[in-house]
Amino acid sequence: MWGKTGELQEFKNNGFTLMEILLVLALLMIILGISLPRLNSSVGYTQNQADLANRVLIEGAVELYKLDTGLVPESIDDLLHPPKEVTGWRGPYLERELSPPMEGRDTYEFDDKGKLLP
């Protein structure tokens, strides 16, 4: 294109082409496709490990409760606060109430022998 002074002017190419943008988007999709399944599996693994750690703490607290009172706790609340009409309670046996890290479960429950239900 000719300028005002009669000189040939060149257009500057300051943007990206459509092909360059599509190539970058395709590479990002490939990277996300590889990394997201690994991220999801690591979240599940972490939740399982947290659940196992909670179970070990609760089962230890139940054993201490049984040694002190001679009874099986009815709920986790019995490990945190002294139940009425129970003698020998020396708790709290847990620092705080532990809840399952998985969705769909609100609290841990015991059977008649003080074992945690799955």
DSSP file (Angstrom, degrees, kcal/mol; ACC not computed):
  #  RESIDUE AA STRUCTURE BP1 BP2  ACC     N-H-->O    O-->H-N    N-H-->O    O-->H-N    TCO  KAPPA ALPHA  PHI   PSI    X-CA   Y-CA   Z-CA
    1    1 A M              0   0    0      0, 0.0     8,-3.2     0, 0.0     2,-0.4   0.000 360.0 360.0 360.0 144.0    0.0    0.0    0.0
    2    2 A W  B     -A    8   0A   0      6,-0.2     6,-0.2     1,-0.1     2,-0.0  -0.737 360.0-146.7 -93.6 135.5    1.2    3.4   -0.8
    3    3 A G    >   -     0   0    0      4,-2.8     3,-1.2    -2,-0.4    -1,-0.1  -0.165  35.6 -88.5 -87.7-174.4    1.5    6.1    1.9
    4    4 A K  T 3  S+     0   0    0      1,-0.3    -1,-0.1     2,-0.1    -2,-0.0   0.804 126.5  51.2 -66.8 -30.2    1.0    9.8    1.7
    5    5 A T  T 3  S-     0   0    0      2,-0.1    -1,-0.3     1,-0.0     3,-0.1   0.402 121.2-104.6 -90.8   4.3    4.6   10.4    0.8
    6    6 A G  S <  S+     0   0    0     -3,-1.2     2,-0.3     1,-0.3    -2,-0.1   0.560  78.4 132.9  87.4   6.9    4.5    7.9   -2.0
    7    7 A E        -     0   0    0      1,-0.0    -4,-2.8    -5,-0.0     2,-0.5  -0.644  64.2-108.8 -92.7 151.3    6.5    5.3   -0.1
    8    8 A L  B     -A    2   0A   0     -2,-0.3     2,-0.4    -6,-0.2    -6,-0.2  -0.667  36.7-157.8 -77.7 122.6    5.5    1.6    0.1
    9    9 A Q        -     0   0    0     -8,-3.2     2,-0.4    -2,-0.5    -1,-0.0  -0.823   3.2-145.2-104.5 143.3    4.2    0.9    3.6
   10   10 A E        -     0   0    0     -2,-0.4     2,-0.3    -8,-0.0    -8,-0.0  -0.843  16.9-122.6-104.9 143.0    4.1   -2.6    5.1
   11   11 A F        -     0   0    0     -2,-0.4     2,-0.4     1,-0.0     0, 0.0  -0.641  25.1-128.7 -80.1 138.8    1.4   -3.8    7.5
   12   12 A K        -     0   0    0     -2,-0.3     2,-1.0     1,-0.0    -1,-0.0  -0.747   9.6-139.7 -88.8 136.0    2.6   -5.0   10.8
   13   13 A N        +     0   0    0     -2,-0.4    -1,-0.0     1,-0.2    -2,-0.0  -0.803  36.4 159.1 -96.1  95.0    1.4   -8.5   11.8
   14   14 A N        +     0   0    0     -2,-1.0     2,-0.2     2,-0.1    -1,-0.2   0.440  49.0  64.7 -99.4  -1.0    0.7   -7.9   15.6
   15   15 A G  S    S-     0   0    0      1,-0.0     2,-0.3     0, 0.0    -2,-0.0  -0.544  81.1 -99.6-117.1 179.3   -1.7  -10.8   16.3
   16   16 A F        -     0   0    0     -2,-0.2     2,-0.1     1,-0.1    -2,-0.1  -0.729  36.6-118.1 -97.2 149.6   -1.9  -14.6   16.3
   17   17 A T     >  -     0   0    0     -2,-0.3     4,-1.9     1,-0.1     5,-0.2  -0.424  25.8-110.7 -80.8 163.4   -3.3  -16.6   13.5
   18   18 A L  H  > S+     0   0    0      1,-0.2     4,-2.5     2,-0.2     5,-0.2   0.875 118.4  55.2 -60.9 -38.3   -6.3  -18.8   14.0
   19   19 A M  H  > S+     0   0    0      1,-0.2     4,-2.3     2,-0.2    -1,-0.2   0.895 106.1  50.7 -64.3 -39.8   -4.2  -21.9   13.5
   20   20 A E  H  > S+     0   0    0      2,-0.2     4,-2.0     1,-0.2    -1,-0.2   0.915 111.8  47.4 -64.3 -42.5   -1.8  -20.8   16.3
   21   21 A I  H  X S+     0   0    0     -4,-1.9     4,-2.4     2,-0.2    -2,-0.2   0.921 112.6  49.0 -65.1 -44.4   -4.7  -20.3   18.7
   22   22 A L  H  X S+     0   0    0     -4,-2.5     4,-2.4     1,-0.2    -2,-0.2   0.871 109.6  53.0 -63.6 -37.1   -6.3  -23.6   17.8
   23   23 A L  H  X S+     0   0    0     -4,-2.3     4,-2.2     2,-0.2    -1,-0.2   0.919 110.0  47.0 -64.6 -43.9   -2.9  -25.4   18.2
   24   24 A V  H  X S+     0   0    0     -4,-2.0     4,-2.3     2,-0.2    -2,-0.2   0.914 112.5  50.1 -64.0 -43.1   -2.4  -23.9   21.7
   25   25 A L  H  X S+     0   0    0     -4,-2.4     4,-2.2     1,-0.2    -2,-0.2   0.902 109.7  50.9 -62.6 -40.5   -6.0  -24.9   22.7
   26   26 A A  H  X S+     0   0    0     -4,-2.4     4,-2.0     2,-0.2    -1,-0.2   0.910 110.1  49.5 -63.7 -41.8   -5.5  -28.4   21.5
   27   27 A L  H  X S+     0   0    0     -4,-2.2     4,-2.3     1,-0.2    -2,-0.2   0.899 110.2  50.7 -64.1 -40.3   -2.3  -28.8   23.5
   28   28 A L  H  X S+     0   0    0     -4,-2.3     4,-2.5     1,-0.2    -1,-0.2   0.895 109.2  51.4 -63.4 -39.9   -4.1  -27.5   26.6
   29   29 A M  H  X S+     0   0    0     -4,-2.2     4,-2.4     2,-0.2    -1,-0.2   0.892 109.8  49.7 -64.5 -39.4   -6.9  -30.0   26.1
   30   30 A I  H  X S+     0   0    0     -4,-2.0     4,-1.5     2,-0.2    -2,-0.2   0.928 111.6  48.3 -65.1 -44.5   -4.4  -32.8   25.8
   31   31 A I  H  X S+     0   0    0     -4,-2.3     4,-2.2     1,-0.2    -2,-0.2   0.918 113.8  46.6 -62.6 -44.1   -2.6  -31.7   29.0
   32   32 A L  H  X S+     0   0    0     -4,-2.5     4,-2.4     1,-0.2    -1,-0.2   0.887 108.8  55.9 -65.1 -38.9   -5.9  -31.4   30.9
   33   33 A G  H  < S+     0   0    0     -4,-2.4    -1,-0.2     1,-0.2    -2,-0.2   0.820 113.1  41.5 -63.2 -30.6   -7.0  -34.8   29.6
   34   34 A I  H  X S+     0   0    0     -4,-1.5     4,-0.6    -3,-0.2    -2,-0.2   0.867 119.5  42.0 -82.1 -39.1   -3.9  -36.4   31.0
   35   35 A S  H  X S+     0   0    0     -4,-2.2     4,-2.0    -5,-0.2    -2,-0.2   0.829 100.8  65.4 -84.9 -32.7   -3.8  -34.6   34.3
   36   36 A L  H  X S+     0   0    0     -4,-2.4     4,-2.5     1,-0.2     5,-0.2   0.909 100.0  50.3 -62.7 -44.7   -7.4  -34.6   35.5
   37   37 A P  H  > S+     0   0    0      0, 0.0     4,-2.0     0, 0.0    -1,-0.2   0.891 111.5  50.0 -60.6 -35.3   -7.9  -38.4   36.0
   38   38 A R  H  X S+     0   0    0     -4,-0.6     4,-1.7     2,-0.2    -2,-0.2   0.886 109.9  50.6 -67.9 -37.3   -4.7  -38.4   38.0
   39   39 A L  H  X S+     0   0    0     -4,-2.0     4,-1.8     2,-0.2    -1,-0.2   0.923 109.8  50.1 -65.4 -44.5   -5.9  -35.6   40.2
   40   40 A N  H  X S+     0   0    0     -4,-2.5     4,-1.8     1,-0.2    -2,-0.2   0.891 110.1  49.8 -62.3 -40.0   -9.2  -37.3   40.8
   41   41 A S  H  X S+     0   0    0     -4,-2.0     4,-2.1     1,-0.2    -1,-0.2   0.852 108.8  52.7 -69.3 -32.5   -7.5  -40.6   41.8
   42   42 A S  H  X S+     0   0    0     -4,-1.7     4,-2.2     2,-0.2    -1,-0.2   0.841 106.3  53.5 -71.7 -31.3   -5.2  -38.7   44.2
   43   43 A V  H  X S+     0   0    0     -4,-1.8     4,-2.3     2,-0.2    -2,-0.2   0.926 110.1  47.6 -66.0 -44.1   -8.3  -37.1   45.9
   44   44 A G  H  X S+     0   0    0     -4,-1.8     4,-2.2     2,-0.2    -2,-0.2   0.900 111.7  50.4 -62.3 -41.4   -9.8  -40.5   46.4
   45   45 A Y  H  X S+     0   0    0     -4,-2.1     4,-2.2     1,-0.2    -1,-0.2   0.913 110.5  49.5 -63.0 -42.8   -6.6  -41.9   47.8
   46   46 A T  H  X S+     0   0    0     -4,-2.2     4,-2.3     1,-0.2    -2,-0.2   0.896 109.9  51.0 -64.6 -40.8   -6.2  -38.9   50.2
   47   47 A Q  H  X S+     0   0    0     -4,-2.3     4,-2.3     2,-0.2    -1,-0.2   0.905 110.1  50.0 -63.8 -41.0   -9.8  -39.4   51.4
   48   48 A N  H  X S+     0   0    0     -4,-2.2     4,-2.4     2,-0.2    -2,-0.2   0.909 111.3  48.5 -63.2 -42.0   -9.2  -43.1   52.1
   49   49 A Q  H  X S+     0   0    0     -4,-2.2     4,-2.2     2,-0.2    -2,-0.2   0.892 111.4  49.6 -66.7 -39.1   -6.1  -42.3   54.1
   50   50 A A  H  X S+     0   0    0     -4,-2.3     4,-2.3     2,-0.2    -1,-0.2   0.888 110.6  51.2 -65.5 -38.6   -7.8  -39.7   56.1
   51   51 A D  H  X S+     0   0    0     -4,-2.3     4,-2.4     2,-0.2    -2,-0.2   0.919 109.9  49.0 -64.2 -44.0  -10.7  -42.1   56.8
   52   52 A L  H  X S+     0   0    0     -4,-2.4     4,-2.1     2,-0.2    -2,-0.2   0.908 111.2  49.7 -61.9 -41.8   -8.2  -44.8   58.0
   53   53 A A  H  X S+     0   0    0     -4,-2.2     4,-2.1     2,-0.2    -2,-0.2   0.912 111.0  49.4 -64.4 -42.2   -6.4  -42.3   60.3
   54   54 A N  H  X S+     0   0    0     -4,-2.3     4,-2.7     1,-0.2     5,-0.2   0.912 109.8  52.0 -61.4 -42.5   -9.8  -41.2   61.8
   55   55 A R  H  X S+     0   0    0     -4,-2.4     4,-2.7     1,-0.2     5,-0.2   0.892 108.2  50.5 -63.1 -40.3  -10.7  -44.8   62.4
   56   56 A V  H  X S+     0   0    0     -4,-2.1     4,-2.0     2,-0.2    -1,-0.2   0.926 112.5  47.1 -63.6 -44.2   -7.5  -45.6   64.2
   57   57 A L  H  X S+     0   0    0     -4,-2.1     4,-2.1     2,-0.2    -2,-0.2   0.920 114.7  46.1 -62.9 -44.2   -7.9  -42.5   66.5
   58   58 A I  H  X S+     0   0    0     -4,-2.7     4,-2.5     2,-0.2    -2,-0.2   0.919 111.3  50.8 -67.9 -42.9  -11.6  -43.4   67.2
   59   59 A E  H  X S+     0   0    0     -4,-2.7     4,-1.9     1,-0.2    -1,-0.2   0.880 111.3  49.3 -63.7 -36.6  -10.9  -47.1   67.9
   60   60 A G  H  X S+     0   0    0     -4,-2.0     4,-2.0    -5,-0.2    -1,-0.2   0.903 111.1  49.4 -65.8 -40.4   -8.1  -46.1   70.3
   61   61 A A  H  X S+     0   0    0     -4,-2.1     4,-2.3     1,-0.2    -2,-0.2   0.876 109.0  53.0 -65.9 -37.4  -10.4  -43.7   72.1
   62   62 A V  H  X S+     0   0    0     -4,-2.5     4,-2.7     2,-0.2    -1,-0.2   0.906 107.7  51.0 -64.0 -41.8  -13.1  -46.4   72.3
   63   63 A E  H  X S+     0   0    0     -4,-1.9     4,-2.2     2,-0.2    -2,-0.2   0.912 110.9  48.0 -63.1 -42.1  -10.6  -48.7   74.0
   64   64 A L  H  X S+     0   0    0     -4,-2.0     4,-2.3     2,-0.2    -1,-0.2   0.911 111.4  50.9 -64.1 -40.8   -9.6  -46.1   76.5
   65   65 A Y  H  X S+     0   0    0     -4,-2.3     4,-2.9     1,-0.2     5,-0.5   0.922 110.6  48.9 -60.8 -45.2  -13.3  -45.3   77.2
   66   66 A K  H  X S+     0   0    0     -4,-2.7     4,-1.9     1,-0.2    -1,-0.2   0.881 111.1  50.3 -64.6 -37.8  -13.9  -49.1   77.8
   67   67 A L  H  < S+     0   0    0     -4,-2.2    -1,-0.2    -5,-0.2    -2,-0.2   0.904 116.6  41.0 -65.3 -40.8  -11.0  -49.4   80.1
   68   68 A D  H  < S+     0   0    0     -4,-2.3    -2,-0.2    -5,-0.2    -1,-0.2   0.897 132.0  20.3 -74.8 -41.5  -12.1  -46.4   82.2
   69   69 A T  H  < S-     0   0    0     -4,-2.9    18,-0.2     2,-0.2    -3,-0.2   0.682  88.4-130.2-106.1 -20.8  -15.8  -47.0   82.3
   70   70 A G  S  < S+     0   0    0     -4,-1.9     2,-0.3    -5,-0.5    -4,-0.2   0.575  76.9  99.7  77.9   8.5  -16.2  -50.7   81.6
   71   71 A L  S    S-     0   0    0     -6,-0.5    -1,-0.3    43,-0.0    -2,-0.2  -0.789  76.3-114.4-123.1 165.1  -18.9  -49.7   79.0
   72   72 A V        -     0   0    0     -2,-0.3    42,-0.1    -3,-0.1    -9,-0.1  -0.852  39.2-113.3 -96.5 134.0  -19.0  -49.3   75.2
   73   73 A P        -     0   0    0      0, 0.0    41,-0.1     0, 0.0     3,-0.1  -0.379  13.8-147.9 -66.5 145.9  -19.7  -45.8   74.1
   74   74 A E  S    S-     0   0    0      1,-0.2    36,-0.4    -2,-0.0     2,-0.3   0.787  76.0  -7.9 -82.7 -29.3  -23.1  -45.2   72.3
   75   75 A S  S >  S-     0   0    0     34,-0.1     3,-1.0     1,-0.1     4,-0.5  -0.938  77.5 -92.6-154.7 174.3  -21.8  -42.5   70.0
   76   76 A I  T >> S+     0   0    0     32,-0.4     3,-1.4    -2,-0.3     4,-0.7   0.813 118.4  69.4 -64.2 -28.7  -18.7  -40.3   69.4
   77   77 A D  H >> S+     0   0    0      1,-0.3     4,-2.7     2,-0.2     3,-0.9   0.838  90.4  61.0 -58.9 -32.9  -20.3  -37.7   71.6
   78   78 A D  H <4 S+     0   0    0     -3,-1.0    -1,-0.3     1,-0.2    -2,-0.2   0.757 101.3  53.9 -65.6 -23.3  -19.7  -40.0   74.6
   79   79 A L  H <4 S+     0   0    0     -3,-1.4    14,-3.1    -4,-0.5    15,-0.9   0.655 116.1  37.9 -82.4 -16.4  -15.9  -39.8   73.8
   80   80 A L  H << S+     0   0    0     -3,-0.9    -2,-0.2    -4,-0.7    -3,-0.1   0.782 123.2  29.7-101.8 -35.9  -16.1  -36.0   73.9
   81   81 A H  S  < S-     0   0    0     -4,-2.7    -1,-0.3    -5,-0.1    12,-0.0  -0.963  89.5-101.4-130.2 142.8  -18.5  -35.3   76.8
   82   82 A P        -     0   0    0      0, 0.0    -3,-0.1     0, 0.0     3,-0.1  -0.458  38.8-133.1 -66.7 123.7  -19.2  -37.3   79.9
   83   83 A P    >   -     0   0    0      0, 0.0     3,-1.0     0, 0.0     6,-0.1  -0.391  29.6 -95.4 -71.8 155.1  -22.5  -39.2   79.5
   84   84 A K  T 3  S+     0   0    0      1,-0.2     3,-0.1    -2,-0.1     0, 0.0  -0.405 105.2  15.1 -69.0 146.5  -25.0  -39.1   82.3
   85   85 A E  T 3  S+     0   0    0      1,-0.2     2,-0.5    -2,-0.1    -1,-0.2   0.742  94.1 123.2  62.4  28.0  -24.9  -42.0   84.8
   86   86 A V    <   -     0   0    0     -3,-1.0     3,-0.4     3,-0.0     2,-0.3  -0.983  44.9-159.1-119.0 125.8  -21.4  -43.2   83.7
   87   87 A T        +     0   0    0     -2,-0.5    -3,-0.0   -18,-0.2     0, 0.0  -0.735  68.2  33.9-102.6 152.4  -18.7  -43.4   86.3
   88   88 A G  S    S+     0   0    0     -2,-0.3     2,-0.3     1,-0.3    -1,-0.2   0.477  70.9 155.1  88.4   3.4  -15.0  -43.5   85.7
   89   89 A W        +     0   0    0     -3,-0.4    -1,-0.3     1,-0.1   -24,-0.1  -0.500  11.9 169.8 -67.6 124.7  -15.1  -41.2   82.7
   90   90 A R        +     0   0    0     -2,-0.3    -1,-0.1   -25,-0.0   -25,-0.0   0.003  42.6 115.2-123.6  26.5  -11.7  -39.5   82.3
   91   91 A G        +     0   0    0    -26,-0.0     2,-0.2     2,-0.0   -11,-0.1   0.137  54.6 153.4 -78.4-166.6  -12.1  -37.9   78.9
   92   92 A P        -     0   0    0      0, 0.0   -12,-0.2     0, 0.0   -13,-0.1   0.359  44.5-176.4 -73.8 145.2  -12.3  -36.2   76.6
   93   93 A Y        +     0   0    0    -14,-3.1     2,-0.3    -2,-0.2   -13,-0.2   0.590  69.9  42.3 -91.5 -13.6  -10.9  -39.1   74.6
   94   94 A L  S    S-     0   0    0    -15,-0.9     3,-0.1   -18,-0.1    -1,-0.1  -0.966  73.7-137.8-128.6 148.8  -10.8  -37.2   71.3
   95   95 A E  S    S-     0   0    0     -2,-0.3     2,-0.3     1,-0.2    -1,-0.1   0.842  86.9  -8.0 -72.7 -33.2   -9.8  -33.6   70.8
   96   96 A R  S    S-     0   0    0     -3,-0.1     2,-0.4    -4,-0.0    -1,-0.2  -0.960  88.7 -77.6-155.0 165.9  -12.7  -32.9   68.4
   97   97 A E        -     0   0    0     -2,-0.3     2,-0.5    -3,-0.1   -20,-0.0  -0.579  45.7-146.2 -73.4 127.8  -15.5  -34.8   66.7
   98   98 A L        -     0   0    0     -2,-0.4    10,-0.5   -44,-0.1   -22,-0.1  -0.806  14.8-169.1 -97.6 133.3  -14.2  -36.6   63.7
   99   99 A S        -     0   0    0     -2,-0.5     8,-0.2     8,-0.1     7,-0.1  -0.899  33.5 -93.0-119.8 151.7  -16.4  -37.0   60.6
  100  100 A P        -     0   0    0      0, 0.0     5,-0.1     0, 0.0     4,-0.1  -0.348  25.9-140.3 -62.3 138.5  -15.8  -39.1   57.6
  101  101 A P  S    S+     0   0    0      0, 0.0     2,-0.2     0, 0.0   -53,-0.1   0.645  76.6  90.7 -75.4 -12.8  -14.0  -37.3   54.7
  102  102 A M  S >  S-     0   0    0    -55,-0.1     3,-1.0     1,-0.1     2,-0.1  -0.543  83.8-110.1 -84.9 149.0  -16.2  -39.0   52.1
  103  103 A E  T 3  S+     0   0    0      1,-0.2    -1,-0.1    -2,-0.2     3,-0.1  -0.433  97.7  39.1 -73.0 150.0  -19.5  -37.4   50.9
  104  104 A G  T 3  S+     0   0    0      1,-0.2     2,-0.4    -2,-0.1    -1,-0.2   0.319  95.6  91.1  95.2  -8.5  -22.7  -39.1   51.9
  105  105 A R    <   -     0   0    0     -3,-1.0    -1,-0.2    -5,-0.1     3,-0.1  -0.982  47.2-176.3-123.3 130.8  -21.6  -40.0   55.4
  106  106 A D        -     0   0    0     -2,-0.4     2,-0.3     1,-0.3    -1,-0.1   0.855  64.7  -8.1 -92.6 -39.3  -22.3  -37.7   58.4
  107  107 A T  S    S-     0   0    0     -8,-0.2     2,-0.3   -31,-0.0    -1,-0.3  -0.958  70.4 -95.2-153.2 165.7  -20.6  -39.5   61.3
  108  108 A Y        -     0   0    0    -10,-0.5   -32,-0.4    -2,-0.3     2,-0.3  -0.666  39.3-157.1 -84.8 144.8  -18.9  -42.7   62.4
  109  109 A E        -     0   0    0      8,-0.3     8,-2.9    -2,-0.3     2,-0.3  -0.916   3.1-140.7-125.8 152.3  -21.2  -45.3   64.1
  110  110 A F  B     -B  116   0B   0    -36,-0.4     6,-0.2    -2,-0.3     2,-0.1  -0.715   8.0-137.4-107.1 156.8  -20.4  -48.1   66.5
  111  111 A D    >   -     0   0    0      4,-2.1     3,-1.4    -2,-0.3    -1,-0.1  -0.334  48.2 -80.1 -95.1-170.1  -21.7  -51.7   66.8
  112  112 A D  T 3  S+     0   0    0      1,-0.3   -40,-0.1    -2,-0.1    -2,-0.0   0.747 130.8  50.1 -65.2 -23.5  -22.6  -53.4   70.1
  113  113 A K  T 3  S-     0   0    0      2,-0.1    -1,-0.3   -41,-0.0     3,-0.1   0.394 120.8-102.8 -97.2   2.6  -19.0  -54.2   70.8
  114  114 A G  S <  S+     0   0    0     -3,-1.4     2,-0.3     1,-0.3    -2,-0.1   0.572  76.0 138.1  88.3  10.1  -17.6  -50.7   70.1
  115  115 A K        -     0   0    0      1,-0.1    -4,-2.1   -53,-0.1    -1,-0.3  -0.670  59.0-107.8 -88.3 144.4  -16.2  -51.5   66.7
  116  116 A L  B     -B  110   0B   0     -2,-0.3    -6,-0.2    -6,-0.2    -1,-0.1  -0.471  30.0-124.9 -70.5 137.3  -16.7  -48.9   63.9
  117  117 A L              0   0    0     -8,-2.9    -8,-0.3    -2,-0.2    -1,-0.1  -0.576 360.0 360.0 -79.4 145.9  -19.2  -49.8   61.2
  118  118 A P              0   0    0      0, 0.0    -1,-0.1     0, 0.0    -2,-0.1   0.508 360.0 360.0 -67.7 360.0  -17.9  -49.8   57.7
